[in-house]
Structures are given as structure tokens and as C-alpha cells.
Amino acid sequence: MSKLGIDCERPVGEVLEDAARRWGDREALVFGGSRLTFREWDDAANTLVVQFEELGLDKGDRVAIMLPSCVEFAIATFAAAKMGAITVPVNPMLQPGEVEHVLADVGASILVMLPQFMGRDNVAAVAAMRPNLPDLKHVVVKGPKGDGVLSIGELLAAEKPAPRPTFVREGLTTSDPAFIWFSGGTTGLPKGVVINSFQFLVPEACRPDAIEGKWLNENDIALMISPMFMVAGFRFLGTCVGFGVKLVGLPQFDPRAILQTVQDEKISFLFGYPTMFRIMMGLPNFDQYDLSSLRVLAVGGEPVSGELVRTMQKRFGCYSTTGYGMSEVQNIATTLFDPPDPPELLENSDGRPNSEIEIKFVDAQRQEVPFGEVGEIAVRGRPVFDRYWHRPEETALVKDADGWFYTGDLARVVNQEGYLRIVGRAKDTIRHGMQNVYPEEIENCLKTHPKVANAGAIGVPGAFAGERIRVYVQLHPGQTATEAELLDHWRARLAPFKIPDEVRFVEALPLSPVRRVQRWLLREEAKKEREQTES
């Protein structure tokens, strides 16, 4: 796939070395006060390779990185990749018990982290869990060396290693496991998703508009808002080294800082969630920022309306694109940037399948449904994840002998070109009377109400056959609303069988690490309430 900009047929460590040769003196990473060229990034990774070798790291060992977005994250990731070790991004906001579960699950050999984060003493917390982590040999902090911990700064400050033809381990292939991402699924505990080099590099490359640099090229500068420990942010590292894109990162979502950075760094590629773009455009001084450098707005994470697409394209002065993917298959489908799909298609679809993906829609018995009918999405191809880490039974539940991965997402084909539209999660489907109702449709409709911040819809047992629709609603701070007011909003926009039976106002909704409503927790709460009432 070299003609697309990214050579997906090479181990990811080799791709960084190639980037250093091609764009050595070009800036690659800009995070906080740190700026690295492609050559400096590669040199730092090589230094860390030697240090990791001295610590005994070997092929297949796991390196857990529990850092916010920073250059050290990127350096450690590619040092591990060059050695054939497996990088495991860990959300630093996890509580100690959750961190211990992840580290024990993957058997991490090395943990790289901040010594303190959000008032928590990470060093003390990890020291307390070490007896339960027999595989954990070394803890490395972004800070000074201390009792029981090494300093990544000191490791990187070591003498520059003697030159080698390559610092990539001999014999590595694109099929070797390179990363484990913990899926932010809403149906229960996260699972480790095993990804190889090809699957990491291919998502951007397999877009139809990636050919000849129409999607991304070495002149682009991308702003990464999503944290590097999340898939949406982490995959930008592959984009950076594959296309020669300069990557600028921010520590957190700050709408003013984003717009200022676009202006100062001449950002041409910006990814964000629809809500983020709404907040940015709502700033009173939005029009005072110079956003003329922007070329592409990539929108994801939730459905977008045609009105929002038109507004974004007008106010930001560039085209936008959206798509559909998940941890197990990063980029299943996309709308196009060049030539651009119209706003109506972005509103009514989630893109068309990318070139490396086979796709079909199946019923509960995994039989294909007729064209245009709702079915579960099943995908097959090299971009599909290999397996869940140490969970063969769970892998077998979602991947069959023919390689089809059953996503659990429900969708329909909306046109002859194969564009699809997500309508819900199979496990979240509500059987209301004689009709199937998809929670996303109810929630997304309500999110257009100006007083509503978020919503979660579930089915609860009804007095007769089927389920009642209950919606938990979180309002914006300072807002008040009545159930009748919200029901009127639904009635004006949804078919009668989709109208909720009851509304519960809550201060906050349970969210996964990727900010999605955890409906399974709402169902558990409803179950406990029902049991207390019946007892």
C-alpha cells in the first residue's frame, strides 16, 4: 500500500525509521514545550531500545504506558515496537484496582507512568499492588528516579547507542502482536484487543480518498484532541509516521486552546466529536480566530445532523468527513473528503466500507438479511483484530471459523453505493410492543433539545408483553425541564412506538472511558429497583 502513503506491509518500527530517512528534519511531535523532528523521535526510540534491552525486555513482553499525551508516550511506544514487545496504553484516570486488573491481565513487564496524577500517588499505589503482579519487573516514571522506580528522562539521557543498520528486531512481521487496547465497550468489563502492525497502520490508508495524498499528506499538520491512551488518539501516531504528518497535541479539551492552536500551528486536520465542535462554535469570539489553514474536519463518536455538517463547513471554512469503527476494527466505513460527500449523506449514513473490509448484515441466526433491512454488522478482512487477550471463549463468540467478526452493532444499507447507517446495538435493542426500538435513536433525538446534556435509554419489563422504554436524562447545569416537555420533543420527531414510557432525571449518567453511556449499568440499577419494590 505504499502508493497510499503508508507502507502497511512493514513492521511499525520500520515505518518510523523510514519516516526519519524521508522527513528527518521536519517536526513530527509537538506536545507542551516539547518539539521533536522525525529523526529526533527515531533517535530517542533507539536509545530507549538499548535501555529496554538492558532491562531484559524481549519480544512479546508487554509494556504498559499510563501517561497522558506526551512525547515520552510516543517514544516508548515505538521503542517497544522495534523490539517486538507489545504496547498496552492504560488510561491514567483509572482507579488503582482497575489498573491492577489491566496489568495483571496482560502480564505487563514494564510500566511507564507519572509518579502522581490527579492527586493520587501512583508510585505508592503500584508498590501496594506489586505482590499481585509477578510479571512486573520495572516501573519507569516521567519524573525523578526514586525508591523502586526508574526515570524515563534518565533512560533517554543515556549515551547515544552505537549505530546499527536497524534497531528493529530481525524477523518481525506485520502479523506479530504489537498493541493491546482495552475496549471501552458499554456491555461489561473491557477486554484486551490484540492488534498487529498492519491493523494499526491500515485504517487511514484504506480510505478511497487516501490515494495520492487527497486524505492526508506530508504537508498536513494534525491536532490531536483525543488522549493518546485512547484508540482515537493513539492511532494518530501511525498517521504521523505513515504520512509524514506533523502531530500537535493538547493535554485536555479546551475549546479556546484548540482554536488558538489551530491558528498558531496552522493546523490543517482536526478530529473531534460533534459536541466538541458545537462548543467551539458557541464561543462568543469564535470568528476572531484565523482558521484558514484547516483543510479537513474529521467528525466521529456520535451521529451528526445535516444542519451541523453545513454549519461546521461554513464556519470552519472546510469540508468534513465522518465514519464508523471500533477498537476491534478501527475504520470500517467512512464518508469521503475528496470529492466530498454532501451534508445529506453525512447526516444519513456512517460511510461506505473501506477497501480492505468485507461486510454483511445478518439476523440473530447470523443469516444475511435482505438489502436495506436492519441487521447486525459482520466484517472480515486483515484490518479485523486478531483476538481478545487470553479470552479464547469470548473471541469465539464474536469471530467465527470463516473470520467474520460480529460487531454487535445494528445497521442498514441506505443506498446502492453501500453506504450504511448505524441504528443501535444488538444487545441494547428494546422490544416495545411488536416493534424493535434502538436506544441511540431515542437518545440522539433528545440530545437536540437545548436543555439536555446527555441521555440513556433502556428497556424495562412491562405490565404486558414486551418492554417499557425508560430514559435517564441529564440536563445542562442550571436547566430545568418536565417529562411532558421532553415527551413533546420526542413526539414531534419520532414514530409513536418509539416514544418513551417514562423519564428519569439524574445528576449524571454512568460513562465508559470513551464517554459513552453505560446502559448495562442503567439496566442493573433498574433491576435492583424492581427487586426492592417486589420484596
WOMO-V637116 format. One line per field, one symbol per residue. ss: DSSP state (h for helix, s for strand, l for the rest). psi: psi as a letter, one per 30 degrees, with the letter a starting at -180 (. if undefined). burial: # if it has 9 or more other ideal C-beta (glycine too) atoms within 8 Angstrom, else .. A space follows every 10 residues. Layout:
ss->???
psi->???
burial->???
This chain:
ss->lhhhllllll lhhhhhhhhh hhhlllssss sllsssshhh hhhhhhhhhh hhhhllllll lsssssllll hhhhhhhhhh hhhllssssl lllllhhhhh hhhhhhllls sssllsslls shhhhhhhhh hhlllllsss sllllsllss shhhhhllll llllllllll llllllssss ssllllllll lssssshhhh hhhhhllhhh hhhlllllll ssssllllll hhhhhhhhhh hhhllssssl llllhhhhhh hhhhhlllss ssshhhhhhh hllllhhhll lllllsssss lllllhhhhh hhhhhhllss ssssllllll llssllllll llhhhhhhll lssllllsss sslllllsll llllssssss llllllssll lhhhhhhhsl llllssssss ssslllllls ssssshhhls ssllssslhh hhhhhhllll lsssssssss slllllssss ssssslllll llhhhhhhhh hllllhhhll lsssslllll slllllslhh hhhhhhhhhh hhhhl
psi->gfffekjfgk keeeeeeeee eehegkkekj jbgkkkleee eeeeeeeeee eeeffgklkf lkjkjillkl eeeeeeefee eefglkkjkk jffkleeeee eeeeefhkek kklkekkhgk jeeeeeeffe fgiffjekkk lialkajgkl kfeeefflkk lkklekgkkk fklffkkflj kjkhlggakl kjjkkleefe ffeefgkegf kggeellffl jkkjeklffl eeeeffeeee fefgkkjklk fljjeeeeee eeeefhkfkk klleeeeeee ffkfgeffkj gffkekjkkl fllkleeeee eeeeefhlll llakalefje jelllkejkk kleeeeeglg llklfgkkkl klafghkkll kflklkkklk lffklelkjg ieeeefffka fggkkjffkk llkflffgkl kkfakeffkk jjbgkkkkee eeeeeeffkf fkellkklkl klfakalljk kkkklkkflk lleeeeeeee efflleffkl flkkklelkk klfghkkife eeeeeeeeee eeef.
burial->#..#####.# ########## ..##.#.### #..#.##### ########## ###.#.#.#. ########## ########## ########## ##.#.#..## .#####.### #####.#... .##.##..#. ..#..#.### ##...#..## ######.#.. #.....###. .#.#.##### ######.... ########## #######.## ..#.####.# ######.### .######### ########## ....#..### ###.#.#### ####.##### #.#..#..#. #.##.##### ..##.#.### ###.##.### ########## #######... ..#.###.## ####..#.## ###..#..#. ...####### ..###.###. #..##..##. ...####### ####...### ######.### ##....#### #######.#. .#.####### .#....#### #####..... #....##.## #..#...### .##.....#. .##...#### .##..#...# .....
